[in-house]
Amino acid sequence: YFDDYNILPDMADPPPGAKDPFVGEGNYPSRCFSWQQRLGFGRTVKKPLTVWMSPIGIFESMAASVPPGDEDALEFTVSGDQQYRIQWIAGDKSLLIGSEANIKAVNKSSDNQAITPSNINLTIEQHEGAADVPPVAAGGAVIMVHASGRAVHEVQYSFTEDGYKSPELSLLAEHIFLDRTIKRMAWQKSPWSILYCLLDNGTLASCTYL
């Protein structure tokens, strides 16, 4: 049994409350990802710049306390000088968010901690806009389609510069994408490392990727 010796409640640690941000037309997320033991969603019609992440290890809930605890669900908006909708979200060393204008990285705001509702920071890594084409993870990089739909970029973390770089992989093959746009990509890891790009005319372009 439990004896209550006039123990005062801890108002700073309330129980989490149920929350469902995806109810109703215009609130259905169009992007889904998994990162740091959280299930994440992004970009609804009504909130094209917003990302939601579940509590740690609890993928079927968006419950959060007030004020939110470290393990609670979190929600944040990808804002800046220019407002462009989210095109894709991919997990790497950081959580990468590609928009029509740039690539942003989601990191913790203080060292030696995980991302929490109170410990999150967004930085612009590259001013290369992204197309509405899902990226592919290949080796230690994320490969994306440029906002024009006519170029492929490799987004990879550089330890020497402590940031992400996005060199163009298709720089010497721009003629392949004249009057054509990339609609989908796929990476074949074995037996040969090949990146495939499906063009809008049904053509399949390929690139050996090492």
Solvent accessible surface area in square Angstrom, and as a share of the most:
residue,aa,sasa,rsa
1,Y,239,0.91
2,F,154,0.64
3,D,63,0.33
4,D,98,0.51
5,Y,170,0.65
6,N,139,0.71
7,I,110,0.56
8,L,156,0.77
9,P,100,0.63
10,D,97,0.50
11,M,153,0.68
12,A,80,0.62
13,D,107,0.55
14,P,37,0.23
15,P,113,0.71
16,P,80,0.50
17,G,38,0.36
18,A,108,0.84
19,K,105,0.44
20,D,90,0.47
21,P,29,0.18
22,F,37,0.15
23,V,100,0.58
24,G,34,0.33
25,E,152,0.68
26,G,9,0.09
27,N,32,0.17
28,Y,133,0.51
29,P,40,0.25
30,S,56,0.36
31,R,53,0.19
32,C,89,0.53
33,F,18,0.08
34,S,78,0.50
35,W,27,0.09
36,Q,88,0.39
37,Q,125,0.55
38,R,3,0.01
39,L,43,0.21
40,G,0,0.00
41,F,40,0.17
42,G,0,0.00
43,R,31,0.11
44,T,7,0.04
45,V,126,0.73
46,K,133,0.56
47,K,96,0.41
48,P,49,0.31
49,L,27,0.13
50,T,6,0.04
51,V,0,0.00
52,W,7,0.02
53,M,1,0.00
54,S,0,0.00
55,P,10,0.06
56,I,56,0.28
57,G,48,0.47
58,I,97,0.49
59,F,102,0.42
60,E,173,0.78
61,S,34,0.22
62,M,19,0.09
63,A,19,0.15
64,A,28,0.21
65,S,13,0.08
66,V,131,0.75
67,P,83,0.52
68,P,68,0.43
69,G,32,0.30
70,D,91,0.47
71,E,118,0.53
72,D,18,0.09
73,A,9,0.07
74,L,11,0.06
75,E,71,0.32
76,F,22,0.09
77,T,73,0.43
78,V,10,0.06
79,S,67,0.43
80,G,35,0.34
81,D,153,0.79
82,Q,118,0.52
83,Q,100,0.44
84,Y,85,0.32
85,R,97,0.36
86,I,0,0.00
87,Q,11,0.05
88,W,4,0.01
89,I,17,0.09
90,A,16,0.12
91,G,39,0.37
92,D,44,0.23
93,K,118,0.50
94,S,4,0.03
95,L,0,0.00
96,L,0,0.00
97,I,1,0.00
98,G,0,0.00
99,S,7,0.04
100,E,65,0.29
101,A,22,0.17
102,N,16,0.08
103,I,0,0.00
104,K,14,0.06
105,A,0,0.00
106,V,0,0.00
107,N,48,0.25
108,K,81,0.34
109,S,69,0.45
110,S,46,0.30
111,D,115,0.59
112,N,149,0.76
113,Q,103,0.46
114,A,52,0.40
115,I,4,0.02
116,T,12,0.07
117,P,33,0.21
118,S,96,0.62
119,N,9,0.05
120,I,44,0.22
121,N,62,0.32
122,L,51,0.25
123,T,52,0.30
124,I,80,0.40
125,E,39,0.18
126,Q,36,0.16
127,H,145,0.65
128,E,51,0.23
129,G,7,0.07
130,A,0,0.00
131,A,11,0.09
132,D,60,0.31
133,V,8,0.04
134,P,71,0.45
135,P,27,0.17
136,V,24,0.14
137,A,77,0.60
138,A,0,0.00
139,G,68,0.66
140,G,55,0.53
141,A,3,0.02
142,V,3,0.01
143,I,0,0.00
144,M,0,0.00
145,V,0,0.00
146,H,47,0.21
147,A,46,0.36
148,S,52,0.34
149,G,6,0.05
150,R,105,0.38
151,A,13,0.10
152,V,5,0.03
153,H,13,0.06
154,E,27,0.12
155,V,0,0.00
156,Q,73,0.32
157,Y,40,0.15
158,S,25,0.16
159,F,164,0.68
160,T,132,0.77
161,E,108,0.48
162,D,110,0.57
163,G,12,0.11
164,Y,5,0.02
165,K,82,0.35
166,S,12,0.08
167,P,70,0.44
168,E,47,0.21
169,L,59,0.29
170,S,9,0.06
171,L,108,0.54
172,L,171,0.85
173,A,27,0.21
174,E,93,0.42
175,H,128,0.57
176,I,72,0.36
177,F,10,0.04
178,L,123,0.61
179,D,119,0.62
180,R,87,0.32
181,T,31,0.18
182,I,3,0.02
183,K,99,0.42
184,R,130,0.48
185,M,22,0.10
186,A,55,0.43
187,W,65,0.23
188,Q,51,0.23
189,K,151,0.64
190,S,85,0.55
191,P,99,0.62
192,W,173,0.61
193,S,24,0.15
194,I,33,0.17
195,L,3,0.01
196,Y,59,0.22
197,C,6,0.03
198,L,73,0.36
199,L,7,0.03
200,D,69,0.36
201,N,78,0.40
202,G,55,0.53
203,T,64,0.37
204,L,105,0.52
205,A,14,0.11
206,S,71,0.46
207,C,51,0.31
208,T,99,0.58
209,Y,22,0.08
210,L,187,0.93
